[in-house]
Amino acid sequence: LTCNEKERLYLNKRKGFIKIALREEGVDVIPVYLFGNTSILSVVQTKFLETLSRRMQTSVTPYFWGKWCLPIPRDDKLLYVRGKPLGMPHIPEPTNDDVDKWHAIYVKEVTRLFHENKEKVPAYKHKTLHIV
């Protein structure tokens, strides 16, 4: 979603990728953040569409636009930053505590990447990051 004041990262209920990485041997997770992906298109935002999308678990946003008011992404510069691999252990049957611990580490690293790099993108200098 586009917003000039804040970035929302929907991670709190998304822990499956951590569980899979813990279960698989030799699999790691690398924290990443892409600056600019929320500004290349604008989206009509209403509470009704947001609620409907969440209930259906899919986007039902019919109106989005970018360059020339068309569904073409704007020419905004994107900045991709990544951290170091987290060093995930192999745990064949991870507990909820295991998943929560490594998910918290991932969220902390993504948050760090955001704050350490947001000054490099003028539109992000004053933005705050909200993990929801």
C-alpha positions as CSV (number, residue, x, y, z in Angstrom):
1,L,0.0,0.0,0.0
2,T,1.2,3.5,-0.7
3,C,1.6,6.0,2.0
4,N,3.9,9.1,2.3
5,E,4.4,8.8,6.1
6,K,4.9,5.1,6.8
7,E,5.7,1.7,5.4
8,R,3.7,-1.3,6.6
9,L,5.3,-4.6,6.5
10,Y,2.9,-7.5,7.0
11,L,5.1,-10.0,8.9
12,N,3.5,-10.7,12.3
13,K,1.4,-13.6,11.1
14,R,3.7,-14.7,8.3
15,K,6.1,-17.2,10.0
16,G,5.7,-20.2,7.6
17,F,8.9,-19.4,5.7
18,I,10.8,-19.5,9.0
19,K,9.3,-22.9,9.9
20,I,10.2,-24.3,6.5
21,A,13.8,-23.0,6.7
22,L,14.2,-24.5,10.2
23,R,12.9,-27.9,9.0
24,E,15.1,-28.1,5.9
25,E,18.8,-28.9,6.2
26,G,21.1,-26.4,4.6
27,V,18.5,-23.7,4.1
28,D,19.0,-20.2,5.3
29,V,17.0,-17.0,5.4
30,I,18.4,-13.7,4.2
31,P,16.7,-10.5,5.3
32,V,15.9,-8.0,2.5
33,Y,14.1,-4.7,2.0
34,L,13.1,-3.1,-1.2
35,F,12.8,0.7,-1.1
36,G,10.4,2.2,-3.6
37,N,8.1,-0.7,-4.3
38,T,5.2,1.1,-2.6
39,S,5.6,4.3,-4.6
40,I,5.8,2.9,-8.2
41,L,2.0,2.4,-8.2
42,S,-0.8,4.2,-6.4
43,V,-3.8,2.2,-5.2
44,V,-7.3,3.2,-4.3
45,Q,-7.6,2.6,-0.6
46,T,-10.9,2.2,1.2
47,K,-11.8,0.4,4.4
48,F,-14.3,-1.7,2.5
49,L,-11.8,-3.0,-0.1
50,E,-9.2,-3.6,2.6
51,T,-11.7,-5.7,4.7
52,L,-12.9,-7.6,1.7
53,S,-9.3,-8.3,0.6
54,R,-8.4,-9.6,4.0
55,R,-11.5,-11.8,4.3
56,M,-10.9,-13.3,0.8
57,Q,-7.1,-13.5,1.4
58,T,-6.5,-11.9,-2.0
59,S,-6.3,-8.5,-3.4
60,V,-9.6,-7.1,-4.8
61,T,-8.2,-3.7,-5.4
62,P,-9.6,-2.8,-8.9
63,Y,-8.0,0.6,-9.3
64,F,-4.2,1.2,-9.4
65,W,-2.2,3.6,-11.5
66,G,1.3,4.8,-12.1
67,K,3.0,6.6,-15.0
68,W,0.5,8.7,-17.0
69,C,-2.4,7.4,-14.8
70,L,-2.0,4.0,-16.4
71,P,-1.1,0.7,-14.8
72,I,2.5,1.2,-15.7
73,P,5.0,1.5,-12.9
74,R,6.5,5.0,-12.3
75,D,10.2,5.5,-13.1
76,D,11.0,5.9,-9.4
77,K,14.4,4.5,-8.4
78,L,14.3,1.3,-6.4
79,L,16.9,0.3,-3.8
80,Y,17.3,-3.3,-2.8
81,V,19.3,-4.0,0.4
82,R,20.0,-7.3,2.0
83,G,21.5,-8.4,5.2
84,K,23.7,-11.4,6.1
85,P,22.2,-14.9,6.2
86,L,20.7,-15.6,9.6
87,G,22.5,-18.9,10.1
88,M,19.4,-21.0,10.6
89,P,19.9,-24.2,12.5
90,H,18.4,-27.5,11.2
91,I,15.5,-28.4,13.5
92,P,13.4,-31.3,12.0
93,E,10.4,-30.5,14.2
94,P,10.6,-26.9,15.3
95,T,8.5,-25.8,18.2
96,N,6.4,-22.6,18.1
97,D,9.1,-21.1,20.4
98,D,11.8,-22.0,17.9
99,V,9.8,-20.4,15.0
100,D,9.0,-17.3,17.2
101,K,12.7,-16.9,18.1
102,W,14.0,-17.0,14.5
103,H,11.1,-14.9,13.2
104,A,11.9,-12.2,15.8
105,I,15.5,-12.2,14.6
106,Y,14.4,-11.9,11.0
107,V,12.1,-8.9,11.9
108,K,14.8,-7.2,13.8
109,E,17.2,-7.5,10.9
110,V,14.7,-6.2,8.4
111,T,13.9,-3.3,10.7
112,R,17.7,-2.6,11.0
113,L,18.1,-2.7,7.2
114,F,15.2,-0.2,6.8
115,H,16.6,2.3,9.4
116,E,20.2,2.1,8.2
117,N,19.3,2.6,4.5
118,K,16.2,4.9,4.4
119,E,18.4,8.0,4.2
120,K,19.6,6.8,0.8
121,V,16.1,7.2,-0.7
122,P,14.8,10.8,-0.4
123,A,11.1,9.7,-0.3
124,Y,11.9,7.4,2.7
125,K,13.9,9.8,4.9
126,H,10.9,10.7,7.0
127,K,9.0,7.4,6.8
128,T,8.6,5.1,9.7
129,L,8.4,1.3,9.5
130,H,5.4,-0.5,11.0
131,I,5.5,-4.3,11.3
132,V,2.0,-5.5,11.4
